[in-house]
Amino acid sequence: LKTEPAKLILLTKTKIEMSESIGLLGFHHAVAVSTREWPVREAVNPDPAAAYSNLAASIARKTKTKKKHFVSQKVKLFRASDPLLSVLMWGVNHSINELSHIQIPVMLMPDDFKANSKIKVDNHLFNKENMPSHFKFKEYCPLVFRNLRERFSIDDQEYQNSLTRRAPIPSDAQGRSGARFHTSYNRRYVIKIITSEDVAEMHNILKKYHQYIVECHGNTLLPQFLGMYRLTVDGDETYMTVTRNVFSHRLPVYKKYDLKGSTVAREASDKEKTKELPTYKDNDFINDGQKIYIDEENKKMFLEKLKNDVEFLAQLKLMDYSLLVGIHDVERGEQEQPEEESEDNDAGEEEGTESDGGATGSPPDSPSNTLDSNRPLGPGEFDPAIDVYAIKSHENAPKKEIYFMAVIDILTPYDAKKKAAHAAKTVKHGAGAEISTVNPEQYSKRFYDFITTILS
């Protein structure tokens, strides 16, 4: 929709560009150019006369509104120490608001898996302490990821609040190739910085991934992909994915392992061990004499999901994924709980203008969130609707523990680069060595077989 003096133009093309003044979300005198590349669907109101009338009425209302003074209006600011996070918060807020006005399609179309929505913001008079003066925000496949969030039982309002109410928290954990992580302030979602190659691979698998999630009704150990974005600040492009956190938002993990079923060079480095929560690996797990103590029913369900997941990944020619294992010690958690609650309260009070409502509550101007209104949980208790990867230890376990286990890092294809790495490692370590770089079928079988041995 473009507006010009004394003239209205209604566009029916797939690609629509809009220039608009933004007086909300911390912007004043800013100009945003928004582009959506979504498939054309049947219009909600196909009558041109009615559409023109509604359009004129809408513009009249907007013109009238501009004359008012927004004295009592709450302006939502996105303050973060990292400008990139401020842009992410602004972009997610903008995206969810836009999606809320779009009719949910009965079914996704092929073009939905190629679509994107992007916005460019230029604002020379803006306070740089809150946001960069110029930035771009792009969301990939908006309708697909909205559908995935729905299938994973994640409400868009809760997703929006989690990522925008306060700045995401940086993590000292690093993924493959030094990938950086953040968690949402309430620890329910993980934001991972990825590469352009990861974005391309996500596009390659997204249609089959979505189909798999539909068929298994979201009952999987695979990453729950909830959004994928590109942020451009100062000419630098950064790609991010948002997934559900494998670990609990309230039960702290005291030991963490990244398991591949490989033994070659699979120990935590000395540098890694100095971290507050190091990521240990396969040989560490074996040398620690660690086991996962779960009952037969949970073991059967877990292995069934894992088998289906790794077979699916092998079909997609993906490899080099891991099982992330986090262990919560219930007795230790009970002893440390009062101190942690006190620290959380202190941290909440320091947040300033956005701290009202508590660390996990809904903002005053949004509907109450059912996820946050559950009865209080005791030590070692969790809500399976939120902590979907959690499993309790069985009654005869040496210690009462909660395990959080899921498959991570699934975007590595077995391409020419990996084949070359396999050949090089085979020459170095020998054909019988348990190296991590093997073909997808062999990788999935070895991975599954190893995981079966760690369950007790």
N, C-alpha and C positions, 0 to 999 in steps of 0.2 A: 504494500500500500504506500503510495506516494501522495503527498498533499502539496498543492501549489495554490497561489492566490486565485480565488474564483474558479478553481477547477479541481475535480477529483478524478483520479485515474485508478481503476480497479484492475490489478494484474492477476492473471490466472496461470502464470508460468510456475514451474516447479521451484525455480530459484527466485527468491524475493529479497530485495535489499531495502532497508529502512534507515533513515536518519532521524534521530529524535533527540530532544533535550531531556536530560535526566536530572531530576531534582530530588531523588531519593538515594538511599544507600550511600550517603556520604559524598555525592557528586553535586556540584553546582556549576552551571555553565559548561557542562561536558557534552560532547557530541559522540554518539555511538552509532556505528554502522554495523547492522546485523545482517548476516546472510544465512539462509537456511536452504539446504539441499535435501529435501525430503520428497518422497514419491507423491504424486498428485492423487488424491482420493476424492470420492464423491463429496461434493460440498454439503454442509449441513443445511444451508438454506440456498437452494439453487435459483431462487427467484431474483433476477437482477434488480428489479425495482425495490423489493424488500431489502436486499443487501445494501443498495444505495441509501435507502432511508435510514437503516440501522447505522450505516457508516456515518452519515451526516449527523445523526443524533449523538453518536459516540464522540465525534470531533467537537460538537457543540458543548458537550459536557466537559470535555478536556479543556476547551478554551475557557469555559466558565471557571473551572477549577484553578487554572493558572492565575486567576485574579485574586484568589484567596491567599491569606497568609497562613502558612503551616506552623502556627505557633506551638500547638500542643502535639504535633505529630512526632512520633518517636523515630529518629533517624538511626538506621542501623549501620554502624561502622565496622569495618573489617580490619582490625589492628593486629599485626603480627610483626615480629622482629625481622622476618624474612619477607621481602616484597613479593616473592613467588607465592608464599602461603596466603598473603592478602589477596592476590589475584585469584588463587584457587577458591578461597572462601567466597569472594564476590561472584566468580563464575558459576560455582555450584548453586549459589542462591538464585542467580539469574536464570540458570537452566531449569531448575525445579519450578520456579515461578512460571516460566514459559510453558513447560510441559503440562502444568495444571490447567491451562486453557485449551489444550489440544485433546480432542476426543480420542479415547482409547480405541484403537482399531480392533475389529473382531479377530483378525489374524494378521501376522506380520507378512509383508511382501518382500520379494527378493531384493528390491532396491533399498529396503530399510537397513540391510546389512552393508550397504555402501554409503549410506547417508551421513551427513554431518551438519552441525549447526555452529556458526562462528560469529563472533562479535569483536569489533575493533573500537577501542575507546581512546579518544584524544581529549585531553583536558589540561590546557596550559595554566589555568588558574588554581590548580588543585594543590592541596597540602600534601607534600610528598612523605610526611611522617606517617600517613595512613595508607596511602596507595601510590604506586608509580603514576606518573603523569600520562604515560602512553602504554597501552598493553593490548594484547589480543588474547581471546579465549576461544578455544575450539573444543566442541564435544563430539566424539565419534559415536555414530549409530545410536542416537538418543532414545528412539522408541524401542530398540532391542534391549538396551540396558535397563530401561524402565520396566520392560516385561520380565527381565531376569530378576530385578529387585522384587517384583511382585511374586514370582515363583519361589524366591527364597524367603518369602513372608517378611519383607522389609518395607515399611511404610515410607513413602517419599518425604513426608513431613518430618519423620524421625531422622531419616538420612540427611535431610537438609539441616536440621537443627544440630545434629552431631558434628557436621563438618563446618558450620558457619557460626555457631553461637560463641565459640572461643577458638583461638588459634590451635591448630594441630601441634602435637608434642613431638619433638625430634627424638629419634631412637639412636643409641650407639651401635645397634646391630647393623651389619652390612650384608647385602645379598651377594649373589654371584657377580663377579667383575666390579665389586665395590658399590653396588646399587644402594642408594640411600632410602631410608624409611622414615615415616612419621606415623603416629597414631592420632585418631581424633581425640579431642579433649576427654571424652568419656570412655576411651579405649575400646570402642566397639568396632572401629574400622581402621584398616591399615592403608596408608597412602604410600605407594612405591614409585620411585622415579625409574623409568624404563628407557630403553633405546628405541630409535626409529625402526630398527629391525624387529624388536618385540611388537611394535604397533603393526607392522606388516604381517607378522605371524599371527597376531590376534585376528586380523581381518581374514587370514587364510582359514582359520579354524572356527571362527565365530558361529557360522551357520550350523556346523555339526555339533559344536559345543552346546548351542542353544537347544538343538533337537535332543541331545543326550540329557540335558537337564529336564526337558519336558517329559521324556520317557521314564526317567528315574524319579520324577516328582520332586526334584531338588534334593533327593536323599543320596548324597555323594560326599567323598572325602576331598574332591577336587577344590581348587580355589573358587570361591563365590565371587565372580567378577561383577561389580556393581556399577562401574563407570570407567570411561577412558577419556583422557583430556590432553590437549596440547596448550601450553601457556607460552606466550611470547612476551618477554620483558627485555628492554634494551637490545632488541634484535636477536636475543638468544632464545631458541626454542627448547622447551622442556616438556617431556611426555610423562604422564602419570596414569596409574591405574588405582582404583579403590576396590578393596576386597574386604570381606568380613574378617575380623580378627580371629585367628585360630585360638588364641589364648583368651582367658576370661577377663571381663572388664572389672571384676571385683575380687577374684581369687588369685593372688600373686603366684607366679611360677618361680620355683627355686632352682630348678635345673632344666637345661634345654639341650636337645640333641638334634642334629641334622643328619639323617641316615639315608644312604644310597645303596647299601648292600655291597659296597666296594671296600677293599682293605688297603689299597695302594694310596699313600699320601693322604690318609683319612684320619688325621689327628688335629686337634685344635692347636694353633700356634701359641708360642709363649706370649705374644702380644695379645692374642684373643683371650687368654686365660687371665689377663690383668683386668678385664672388664667386669663391671658389676654383675652382669649376667652373661657369662661366656656361652658361645655356641659350640658344644662338643660334637664330635663326629663318631663314625662307626667304631674305630679302634678304641676310642675313649669309652664308648658304651660297653664294649666287650671287656676291656681291662677293668672297668668299674664293677664288673659282675652285675650290671643293671638288668632288670627284667621288668616287664609290664604285667602286673598282676590283675587280670580281669577274669570274670566268671565265664563259663562256657557259652552262655547265651549271648553275652556282649562280644565275646571272641568270634562266635559264628557270624553275627551280624557285621562286625567290623571287617572280617576277612572277605565276606561276600561283597561288600561295597568296594573294598580294595581291589579284589580280583576284577570286578566289572570296570573299575576306573583305569587300571593299568592296561587292560585289554583294549579299551577305548583309546588310550594314549598311544599304544603300539599301532593301532589302525591309522592314526594320524601321523605316524612316523616321528613321534616325539620321544625324547629321552633326556637323561641328565636331571630328572626331577628328584625330589627328596621327600622323605617323610619327616615332617617337623614334629617333634615330641616335646611337650612341656609337662613338668611334674610339679603338682602342688602338694605340699606336705600339710595335711589338715591340722595336726597338733601344733606345728610351728605357726601356721596361719592364725590359729585361735589365740596363741600367746601374743602375737604381734598386732592383732586387729585393732585394739584400742588406740595404740600409738599411731597407726596408719590413718585411722579415722580423724584423729586430731590434726595430723599433717594435712590431710585433704581439706579440712575445714579452714585451716589457716591459709592454704593456697587459694581457696575459693574467695576469701575475703580480700586478697590482694589483687584480684582480677579487675576491680573497679566497677565501671558502669554496667558491665555485662554479668556481674556475679550474682545478681538476685535470682533466687529460685533453686539454688543448690547445684551441685556438680552434675547430677544426672537427671534433674527435673526439666520440665518443658518451660520455655519462656512464657511470661504472663499473657502475651497476646496470641498464643497458639493453643489449639485444642490439647487437652491433657492426653498424654501418651500412655497407652495401656502397658507398654513394656516397662515403664517407670512406676506404675501404680500397683505392682504386685506386692504381696505380703513380704515383710522383712525375712531375709534368708539367714539361717544360722551358719555356724562354721562348717565348711565342707559341703554346704548345699549350693545348688546352682539351678538356674532356670533353663531347661533343655531347649526352650524356644529361642533363647539368646545364645547360650553356650552350646552350640549345636555339635561341637567336636568333643565334648567332655564325656568321660567314662569314669565311673567310680572303681576303685580297687575292690577285689572280692574280700570276703570276711576273714579269710585265712592269710591275707597278705602280711608281710613283716611290719609294714606301717600303713596307716590309713592315708591313702593318696587319691588325688584326682588327676587323670591323664587327659591331656589335650593333644590330639593327633590328627594331622591332615597332610595331604599331598600338596607340595608347593613347587614353584619354579617350573611350570609345565610348557613354557614357550620356546624350548630349544629343539629345533628340527635336526634330524640326522642328515645333514647336507655334506657337500664336498669338504668343507672345513673340518667337520667332525670325523669324517672318514679318514682324512689325513692325520688327525690327532690320534685316532685309533691305531693306525699303522705305526706311527712314531712311538707310542707308548708300548705297543706289542714288541717292537724291536728292543726297547729299553728294558722292559720288565719281564719279557718272555710271554709266550702264547698262553700259558696257564695262569698268568697273574690276574687278580681280581681288579682290573682297572675300571674306571668309571665310564670311559668312552667306548661303548660297544653298540651294536645295532639295536634298534628299538625292541625287536622281539626278544633278543637275548637279555636286554636291559630289564624289560618288564618281568620276565621270568625270574631272573636273579634277584631283583628287587622284592618281588612277592615272596619268594622262598626265604629270603633273609628275614623279612618282617614276621613270617610265621614262627621263626625260631626265637624271637624275642618276647613272644607272648607266653605267659605262664599261668 
